Amino acid sequence: MALPDPSTSTPTATKLPEHPAYRQIMAVFAAADAPLRARAVCEAMDLEIAPSNVNNVRLKLKRLVERGILTEPEQGLFTQPRP
């Protein structure tokens, strides 16, 4: 049994996490024309601007950065990668 040649394999597309909040976050970024902070994402999602909500959104944004779905050009500032 031979292993596949890594140079011919195609990279797998990064999958968005299953939770509906991630789809809402991506919809906010699709409509945005500039990088956003977690607080602005909360406002766009009509969430109460409370520290717990902002922190939860920030953690989700960081998770999307780890998966390569979003980028963080400056600390706390998130955007979609440009092709």
C-alpha positions in Angstrom: 0.0 0.0 0.0 1.6 3.3 -1.1 1.0 6.7 0.4 -0.3 9.4 -2.0 2.1 11.9 -3.4 1.7 15.1 -1.3 2.6 17.3 -4.3 -0.4 16.1 -6.2 -3.0 16.3 -3.4 -5.3 19.3 -3.4 -5.7 21.3 -0.1 -9.0 20.7 1.6 -11.2 23.7 1.9 -11.5 25.0 5.4 -14.9 24.2 6.8 -16.9 26.7 8.8 -17.9 25.5 12.3 -21.4 24.2 12.6 -22.8 26.7 15.1 -25.2 29.2 13.5 -23.3 32.2 15.0 -20.4 31.5 12.6 -22.8 31.9 9.6 -24.1 35.2 11.1 -20.5 36.4 11.6 -19.6 35.6 8.0 -22.7 37.4 6.8 -21.5 40.5 8.7 -18.1 40.3 7.1 -19.7 39.7 3.6 -21.5 43.0 4.0 -18.6 44.9 5.6 -16.3 47.1 3.5 -13.6 47.5 6.2 -12.0 45.4 8.9 -14.1 45.0 12.1 -13.6 44.6 15.8 -15.5 42.2 17.9 -17.7 45.0 19.3 -18.7 46.1 15.8 -19.6 42.5 14.9 -21.8 42.3 18.0 -23.6 45.5 17.0 -24.1 44.2 13.4 -25.5 40.9 14.9 -27.9 42.9 17.2 -26.3 41.5 20.3 -26.3 43.4 23.5 -22.9 45.1 23.9 -22.0 43.3 27.1 -18.5 42.1 28.0 -19.5 38.5 27.8 -21.0 38.9 24.3 -18.0 40.8 23.0 -15.6 38.2 24.4 -17.6 35.3 23.0 -17.6 36.9 19.5 -13.9 37.7 19.9 -13.2 34.0 20.6 -15.2 32.9 17.6 -13.3 35.4 15.4 -10.0 34.1 16.7 -11.2 30.6 15.9 -12.0 31.7 12.3 -8.5 33.2 12.1 -7.0 29.9 13.2 -8.9 28.1 10.4 -7.8 30.6 7.8 -11.3 31.9 7.2 -10.5 35.4 8.5 -7.3 37.3 9.1 -6.2 39.5 11.9 -4.0 42.2 10.3 -3.8 44.1 13.7 -4.6 42.8 17.1 -8.3 42.9 17.6 -9.1 43.9 14.0 -10.5 41.2 11.8 -11.2 40.9 8.0 -11.6 38.4 5.3 -8.4 37.5 3.4 -8.0 39.1 0.0 -7.4 36.7 -3.0 
